[in-house]
Amino acid sequence: MQEFLREKSPEAAFRARDTIVASLNSLIDFPEANRPVSEVPGHRELVIKFGSGGYVARYHYTFGSDVVVLFVKHQRDVV
């Protein structure tokens, strides 16, 4: 992700990284605030807005456990 953006605009790559990290940090305090993935118990998705599109982070969380980020993908790459 960052490689693709870096080729187009180094500044955009840094902004994307900072936006994603800030959004993932919100999971520390609010891990249950995002939409559950209905077909996989314990999995949730965090939508991260960036520019005209954004990213989706899927993570695993069950009450009282750690948050485990499974992936972060561009919204166009998520099926």
Rosetta silent file (secondary structure, phi, psi, omega in degrees, C-alpha in Angstrom):
SEQUENCE: MQEFLREKSPEAAFRARDTIVASLNSLIDFPEANRPVSEVPGHRELVIKFGSGGYVARYHYTFGSDVVVLFVKHQRDVV
SCORE:     score description
SCORE:     0.000 S_00000001
   1 L     0.000  -55.390 -176.634    0.000    0.000    0.000 S_00000001
   2 H   -66.075  -33.036  177.470    2.555    2.534    1.065 S_00000001
   3 H   -61.349  -45.028  179.762    4.840    1.567   -1.854 S_00000001
   4 H   -60.205  -48.657 -179.590    2.062    2.314   -4.347 S_00000001
   5 H   -67.367  -36.368 -178.605    1.322    5.687   -2.789 S_00000001
   6 H   -60.549  -37.173  178.425    4.994    6.535   -2.375 S_00000001
   7 H   -65.875  -36.641 -178.949    5.492    6.271   -6.130 S_00000001
   8 H   -81.704  -45.138 -176.412    2.592    8.657   -6.746 S_00000001
   9 L  -161.297  108.077  178.567    3.089   11.015   -3.802 S_00000001
  10 H   -57.210  -36.465  179.531    5.413   10.522   -0.845 S_00000001
  11 H   -64.102  -41.497  178.701    3.325   12.963    1.189 S_00000001
  12 H   -64.018  -36.917  178.931    0.152   10.957    0.538 S_00000001
  13 H   -62.895  -43.088  178.937    1.914    7.771    1.668 S_00000001
  14 H   -68.333  -39.307  178.060    2.853    9.355    4.987 S_00000001
  15 H   -64.789  -41.204  178.515   -0.643   10.785    5.476 S_00000001
  16 H   -62.017  -46.575  179.364   -2.195    7.371    4.726 S_00000001
  17 H   -58.811  -47.629 -178.590    0.117    5.678    7.208 S_00000001
  18 H   -62.994  -39.172  179.013   -0.627    8.259    9.909 S_00000001
  19 H   -65.415  -43.700  179.926   -4.388    7.989    9.302 S_00000001
  20 H   -64.860  -46.433 -179.163   -4.327    4.187    9.494 S_00000001
  21 H   -62.527  -43.627  179.152   -2.217    4.138   12.668 S_00000001
  22 H   -61.748  -41.607  179.266   -4.455    6.712   14.378 S_00000001
  23 H   -65.832  -42.584  178.687   -7.553    4.714   13.453 S_00000001
  24 H   -65.137  -33.779  178.139   -6.044    1.456   14.689 S_00000001
  25 H   -64.049  -25.907  177.952   -5.100    3.161   17.961 S_00000001
  26 H   -65.167  -20.775  179.047   -8.805    3.865   18.528 S_00000001
  27 H   -67.922  -20.781  178.580   -9.250    0.102   18.941 S_00000001
  28 H   -60.103  -44.771 -177.000   -7.390    0.313   22.256 S_00000001
  29 L   -95.166  -26.711 -173.398  -10.332    2.090   23.883 S_00000001
  30 L  -133.162   60.992 -176.216  -13.228    1.089   21.629 S_00000001
  31 L   -69.006  -21.134 -178.199  -12.688   -2.399   20.163 S_00000001
  32 L   -96.688    5.748 -174.185  -16.428   -3.153   19.989 S_00000001
  33 L   -79.323   -8.459 -174.356  -17.389    0.096   18.247 S_00000001
  34 L  -107.602  166.426 -172.068  -17.023   -1.265   14.721 S_00000001
  35 E   -69.610  135.533  175.997  -19.193   -3.501   12.605 S_00000001
  36 E   -74.445  151.037  173.661  -19.034   -7.254   13.187 S_00000001
  37 L   -90.469  109.958 -169.735  -18.310   -9.569   10.281 S_00000001
  38 L   -60.147  -33.883 -175.254  -21.450  -11.701   10.309 S_00000001
  39 L   -84.319   -6.742 -178.822  -19.908  -14.827    8.803 S_00000001
  40 L  -133.797  104.165 -179.145  -16.939  -14.974   11.218 S_00000001
  41 L   -58.490  136.570  178.715  -17.605  -14.772   14.972 S_00000001
  42 L    86.450   -9.255  179.034  -15.255  -12.428   16.799 S_00000001
  43 E   -95.674  142.132  178.211  -14.152  -10.628   13.640 S_00000001
  44 E  -135.806  160.832  178.131  -14.901   -6.937   13.129 S_00000001
  45 E  -124.450  135.180  176.465  -14.148   -4.367   10.447 S_00000001
  46 E  -110.124  120.594  177.015  -12.951   -0.819   10.908 S_00000001
  47 E   -89.394  127.562 -177.348  -13.539    1.507    7.959 S_00000001
  48 E  -115.887  109.065 -179.192  -10.757    4.084    7.637 S_00000001
  49 E   -75.715  135.757  177.264  -11.614    7.068    5.470 S_00000001
  50 E  -154.199  116.779 -179.278   -8.776    8.492    3.390 S_00000001
  51 L    61.721 -138.420 -179.707   -9.189   10.834    0.453 S_00000001
  52 L   -84.391   -2.753  179.842  -11.958    9.788   -1.909 S_00000001
  53 E  -131.943 -126.688  178.032  -11.716    6.183   -0.749 S_00000001
  54 E   158.173 -164.539 -175.906  -10.186    4.545    2.232 S_00000001
  55 E  -131.654  161.780  174.914   -9.109    1.338    3.856 S_00000001
  56 E  -126.317  127.807  174.729  -10.687   -1.522    5.775 S_00000001
  57 E  -108.584  125.031  174.710   -8.987   -3.119    8.756 S_00000001
  58 E  -103.335  136.391 -179.413  -10.284   -6.513    9.837 S_00000001
  59 E  -142.968  162.307  178.224   -9.476   -7.596   13.349 S_00000001
  60 E  -108.796  133.070  176.948  -10.353  -10.258   15.862 S_00000001
  61 L  -154.291  130.440  168.231  -11.705   -9.326   19.270 S_00000001
  62 L  -124.432  148.603 -173.120  -13.716  -11.123   21.897 S_00000001
  63 L   -47.762  127.740  177.859  -14.723   -9.427   25.127 S_00000001
  64 L    83.313    1.003 -179.561  -11.793   -9.165   27.519 S_00000001
  65 L  -107.818  178.410  176.962   -9.170  -10.295   25.003 S_00000001
  66 L   -77.537  155.236  172.369   -6.529   -8.532   22.952 S_00000001
  67 L   -86.850  128.966  177.163   -7.269   -6.960   19.579 S_00000001
  68 E  -119.198  112.829  178.881   -5.483   -8.792   16.767 S_00000001
  69 E   -77.899  124.068 -177.130   -5.373   -6.913   13.448 S_00000001
  70 E   -90.721  -40.476  175.565   -5.670   -9.467   10.645 S_00000001
  71 E  -165.124  159.486  170.047   -5.252   -7.159    7.657 S_00000001
  72 E  -128.634  121.776 -178.768   -5.555   -3.630    6.345 S_00000001
  73 E  -131.460  155.557  171.829   -6.603   -3.366    2.702 S_00000001
  74 E   -65.003  144.863 -176.975   -7.726   -0.656    0.342 S_00000001
  75 H   -56.082  -32.105  179.980  -11.527   -0.655    0.103 S_00000001
  76 H   -70.716  -19.984 -178.400  -11.355   -1.635   -3.573 S_00000001
  77 H   -89.959  -10.686 -176.961   -9.376   -4.760   -2.652 S_00000001
  78 L   -88.829  129.867  177.499  -11.853   -6.076   -0.077 S_00000001
  79 L  -106.357    0.000    0.000  -14.425   -8.582   -1.291 S_00000001
